[in-house]
Amino acid sequence: MNLTVIGTGYVGLVTGACFAEMGNKVYCVDIDEEKISNLKKGIIPIYEPHLATMVIENQNKNNLFFTTDLKEALDRTNIIFIAVGTPQEGDGSVDLSFVYSVAKQIAENISKDSLIVTKSTVPVGTGFKIKKFIEENKINDVNIDIAANPEFLKEGVAIQDCMHPDRIIIGSENEKSAKILKELYEPFVANHERFIFMDVKSAEMTKYVANAMLATKISFMNEIANICEKTGVNIQSVRLGIGSDKRIGYKFIYAGCGYGGSCFPKDVKGLINTSVENGYIPRILSMVDEVNEIQKMVIVDKIISKFGDDLSNLTFAVWGLAFKPLTDDVRNAPSITIVGELLKRGAKIKAYDPKAIETFKREFNNENIEYTSSRYDALDDADALILITEWKEFRSLDLDELSKRLKSKIIFDGRNIYSKRIEDCGYELFQIGC
Ligand code: NAD
């Protein structure tokens, strides 16, 4: 099949590469000229395991093309995926300006009957609004159908998720569109029935509900962790105790210093906004978001309890800046709140992350942050270590190295990855809910 994917970010680039890997001809379009020029040379703009190889191999096979010229892509394809960003507005609503700008460009350039598929996470009803806009503004007499095919990939394992999806949600207006998308996705689910067909609006809603449910589990456990701390209970034992119940399960019940990323925070707020716009005040969802914001401060509060509110003359080693391991994405990462709060109180930061230093630097241009090229270099002369992202390389500690470099044996573990046993070696270990 011949496809256009508009937007070459975390979702568009991975999806485009995976469709190409299955033998389709895929035109990836972006307005960012530098990104497209780099992609043509095999320079990948994001860190995502296995992505670079897949992109380069499929370009070499002439299955994957990069362009800024949407018309060129639309002239050659009849299935168009929209995968541009849908960030959050200041008031929590969803900024659909990129999506509507794409709709305008499609209307101005579309030259054949096409199926337009939203992969971007968009509020309920957006698909039909896109269709109406294109119908009213198209310059050529073509038929368009729309479908919603929300994306569930997880950064860090995006290729695996895309090549072996748990489910493929296809929201369509008619049988014809559903059939086209089923045919496109069949190679990905050759051995399992993974299709779930529904109407367009239900598919749009499903994506928000999936993220809101996962965010709710995290905020729920963080709240329980805070109660555990007050009552002298260990959240780790409680987690094991409840996770063993199959109705609850072990996933997404880890206490920590809050969730981040480009999806959970904005999608919870987006769903709240949709709800309010439609006359219903959601209570649980508002608390999920509020608990998360408070949770990002838990580590900061522990640091203040230990060192006082004035942190000038203190240096903190920070391990992990990405919002989760295996990605360079720092959008809404707890590290941004924690580092920002420490800097505000006069602290100096020495930070290390295996992949996210460059993306973090774009958020924070602050002379009081020194970035180091190894995790142990960040410890030199630091007054304490703060673990924010649980990258695998942080899991085991060389205590000799730690005691040689850290000024004091103090660790703030924002992800509960360290064993209490290190307290036997003279370390003060602060964790979440234990
Ligand atoms: P992103 O910000 O990484 O990428 C968006 C890309 O779209 C950018 O490269 C940008 O230059 C490009 N773009 C903007 N306007 C354009 C236009 N008019 N024409 C062509 N390109 C244009 O975003 P992302 O993280 O890939 O997310 C995309 C969508 O997928 C969002 O709605 C998001 O909520 C959803 N989603 C994201 C993830 C994730 O893990 N990142 C997972 C599932 C769903």
Boltz pocket constraint, residues with backbone or C-beta under 6 A from the ligand:
constraints:
  - pocket:
      binder: B
      contacts: [[A, 6], [A, 7], [A, 8], [A, 9], [A, 10], [A, 11], [A, 12], [A, 29], [A, 30], [A, 31], [A, 32], [A, 35], [A, 83], [A, 84], [A, 85], [A, 86], [A, 98], [A, 101], [A, 102], [A, 105], [A, 119], [A, 120], [A, 121], [A, 122], [A, 151], [A, 152], [A, 153], [A, 154], [A, 155], [A, 262], [A, 263]]
      max_distance: 6.0
